[in-house]
Amino acid sequence: MVYANACGANDELVFDGGSFVTQGGGVVARLPRFAEAVQVVDTCAPPGAEASSDGIDDVLAALILGVRGFAQKNRLGHATLGLSGGIDSSLVACIAVEALGKARVTALAMPSRHSDPRSTECARSLCDALGIELVVHPIEPLHAALESDLAAVIGERDSLVAENLQARLRAMILMAHVNRRGGLLLNTSNKTELALGYGTLYGDLAGTLCVIGDVSKPDVYRLARHYDAGRGVIPGFVFDRPPSAELRPAQVDPFDYERVSPRVEAIVAGADHDPDLEASIRAAEHKRWQAGIVLKVSAKAFGTGRMIPVTRA
């Protein structure tokens, strides 16, 4: 039996290749996964030992193939992303370079008055190690101007309005660079954040392609450590720092990701129920409808494979 599988990506679907030939109940030949290949097969050859597949290798390869396929098939010559000095954007930058090459990736660091200086230092260090262009564009002048102009709307200085304003300023700057250069904006939100609605519409949820939108927060760390092993391109501070959007003083993400993420994954897959988490996931449905295309690497990803209505009265 000859099993021929497609290899490549179409929107959110990533086809993994790995075509194989069986004879007498065993596999006599198998092509590589996530890479196009041609091979002449001797069907009389004895079955060989099957190599074990590393799941984390497969996910990383799928994400790289997904970004490459989307850019190539849509004739998008360049990718831009916001690089915060956090783990999510650092991993997306690494994936983008593997998919497109360093000459076709630009990162923007956009520090605010609340940003740890080490965030921008880590962004610069990562870009230097990857060999990609980094543009540092502080948002403070725009932030201060809008604070003054919208003082009556913002109200309390550290309100949600003030936090979202910063995220949307960053999206505006990112899109200006995309419009000037062409190509696409890569979104850096992970699956746990998308599930719980921890993101700003028209802000950090902006972007054509959600590269890690089907990867939970703990798995983002695992993928990043796996990629960085032997390369040493991601600064240690990126792994060690508490996750933070840096939108107010001393802000940290309000989740224990190691505990919450598996529960969220089980609820999304329909294998578990938790009224409080389900309420948070339902409340964020309208955000996911307006998010970019999520590359699918799990059994149940957000997007066309999970068509949930926003209004469920």
N, C-alpha and C positions, 0 to 999 in steps of 0.2 A: 504494500500500500504506500502510495506517495501522497503526503499531505503538504499542500502548497499554501502558505499563509502570506497575506499582504504584509508589507513592512512600510511604515510611514505614518503620518498624522494627517487627519482631516478634521479641522476645528478641534473639538474636545476629545475626539477618539484617536487613540494611539494604537496602531497595529504593530505587533511585536516581532513579526518574522518568525524565525525559529522553525522553518519548514523541515520535515523529516521523512525518512523512508524506513519502513519496517519490513522485515522478512523473517518468517518462521517464528513470529511472536516476540522478536527483539528489534531494537533500533539499529540499523546498519549505517545510517548517516544522519546528521542533523546540522542544519545551517545555523549561523550565529543569530542571536536575538537582537532586535533593535538596530540592525544593520543590513543593507542590501547585499546579497551574495549570490554567486553562481557556482555550482559544484557538479562535477561528473561523479556518478555513484555506481559502484559495482554492486548490483543487487544480489550477487552470490556471496558477497563477503559475510563473514560471521558477525553476529551482533557484537557490538562493543559495550564497554562499561559506560553508563550514563553519568556525565558530570553533574554534580549538584549545582543548583541555581541559588545564588545569594539574593534574597528578596530585596535588600536595600540597594544592591547594584542594579537590579531591574527597575526599581522606581526611579533612581537617578537617571538611568539610560532612557527611560520613557519620557521623563520631563525634558531632557535635552532634545530628544527626537521630536517631541511635541512643539517646542519652540522653533526648532529648525524647519520643520515642515510647514508650520503656520507662516513663518516669514517668507520662505521660498515660494510657496504656492500662491501667496497673495502679493508677491513681488514687493516685499517690504525690505528695503536695503539696510535699515538701521533700527536699533532698539535703544530706547531711553528708559531709565528707571531712577527713582529716588533712592538714595543710599543714606540711611539714617545712622549707620553705625550699630544697628541691631542685627539679630540673627536672621530674620526673615529676608530682609533686603540683601544681606551679604550672600545668602545662599542663592537668591535669584540672580545676582550679579555673576556668580560662578557658573551657574547653569547657562546664562546668556552667552558668556564667553565660550564655553564648550560648544554651544549650538551654532553660534554665528561667527566666532572669531573676534579677537580683541579690537580690531579696527572698526567693527560695526556696532560697538556698544559704548554708550555714554552714560555716566552716572552723575547725578546732581546731589550734592549735600546742601541742605537748606536749614542751617541752624537758626534757632530763635533765642530769645533771652532766657528760655528755660533749658536749653540744651547743655548737656555736659560737654566741656571742650574735648573730652576724650572721644566723643561720638564722631566729630569731624576728623579727629586724628586717625581713628580706626578706618573711616571711609577712605581717607587719603592713602593709608598704608595698604589697604586691600586693593585699591585701584593701581597703585604702584606695582604691587606683586602680580596682579593680573595683566598689567600693561594696557589698561583702558583709560580713556579720558575722564577726568573728574572736573566738574564745574562746581565751585563753591559760591552759592548765592544766598547770603543771609536774608531772612525775611523781616528783620526788625524795622527797616524804614517803612515798608508797606504795612506791617502790623501796627506800628504806632499811628500811621495816618488813618487807618481804618478804625482804630480804637477811638480816635478823636472824632471822626465823622459819624461813627455809629454809637457814640457814648450812651445815648438814651436807650438804644436797643440792647446793648451789651449788659448794662446794669452793673452787677457785682463783677469785680475785676477778673476773678477766676471762675466765672460761670461757664456753663456748657457752650453758650454762644461764643465766648472768647476762645475756648479750646477749638471748636469747629472752624472758627475763622482762620486759625493758623493752618489747619489741615487743608482748607480750600485755597489759601494763598499758595501753598506748595503745589497743589494740583494745577493752578493757573500758571505758575512758573514752568512746571514740567511740560504742560501742553504748548506753551510758547516755544520751547525748545524743539518739541516734536514738529510743530508747524513750520519752524524755520528749516529744520534738517530733513524732515520727512521720516517715514518709517512708522513705528508704533511705540506706544507707552506700555511697558510691562508693569502689571500690578504685583504687589508683594504681600498681599494679605494671605494668611494661612486659613485652613479649614475651620479651626476652632473659633477664630475671630469671625469668619463669615457666618458660622452657625449661630453665634450668640449676638450678632449685630454689633460687634465691637469694632466699629469703623465709621468713618464720616462719608456720607453721600456727597459726591462731587468733590471729595477730598482724597483721603488715602484709599478710597474704593475706586478711584479713577483708573482707567487703563483698559486696553483692548483685550489683553490676554492675562488671566489670573494663573500665573505659572505654578504656584504652590497652593492654590485654592482647594485642592483635594488632599492636602497633607496636614495632619494635625500638628499642633505646636511641638509636642515632644518629638515627633518624627522629623520635624524641621531640624531640631538639634542633632538627631541621629544622622540624618543625611549630610548635614554640614560637617560633622566630625568625620564621617566616612570619606567625604570628598577631600577634606583637609589633611587626612592622614597621609604622610609622605610628601605633601606639598607645602604645608606650613604657610598658607597665604592669608588665612583669616586670623586677625589678631586675637590673642587670648581674652582680652577684655570683652569682646563680642560674646564669647561663650559664658563668661563669668558674671556679667552684669545682670541685674534684675530686669526683666522685660518692661519697657516703658515707652509710652508715646511722647514723652517729654513736652506735654502741652500745658503743664502747670508745675510749680515748684515741687520737687521731690516726688513726682508722680511715679507710681509703679502700676502695672496691670493688676486688675482686681480679681485674678483667678489663680488657683493652684492648678496649673496646667496638667501636671502629671495625674491629678485626680479627676479633673473635669473632662479633659479631652477624650479619654476612653468612654466615658458615659455619654458624651455628646455623639461620638461615633456610633455607639450602639443605638441611640435614639434615632439618628438619621437613617440608619440601616433598618429600622423597624424591629430591632431585637430587644429593646428595653423601653421602659416608661419611667418618667420622672416628671411630675406635674410642673415643678418650678422651672426646670431646664426646658421642658417642652414649651412652656409659655414664652421663655426668652427666644427660643428658636422660631416660634410662630410670629412673634413681634418683629423679627428681622426679615421676614419673607420679602417685604417690599424692597429692601435694600439689595437682596440677592437678585431680584428681577432686573435691577439696574446695574448689576456688576458685569464685568467682562466675562469672556469665555473661560471656563474652568477646565484645565487639562485633567482628564479622568485617569486616575491611577489606583482607585479602590473600587469595591463592589458597588458603592452608592455615592456618586459625586453630585454636587449641586449643578443644576443646569437642565438639559433636556432629558436626563435620566431620572429627574425628580421634579416633575411638574406639579407643584403645589400652588393652589390659588392664594392670592393675598387676602381676599375677602372670603371668610368661611362662617357666615352667620347661620 
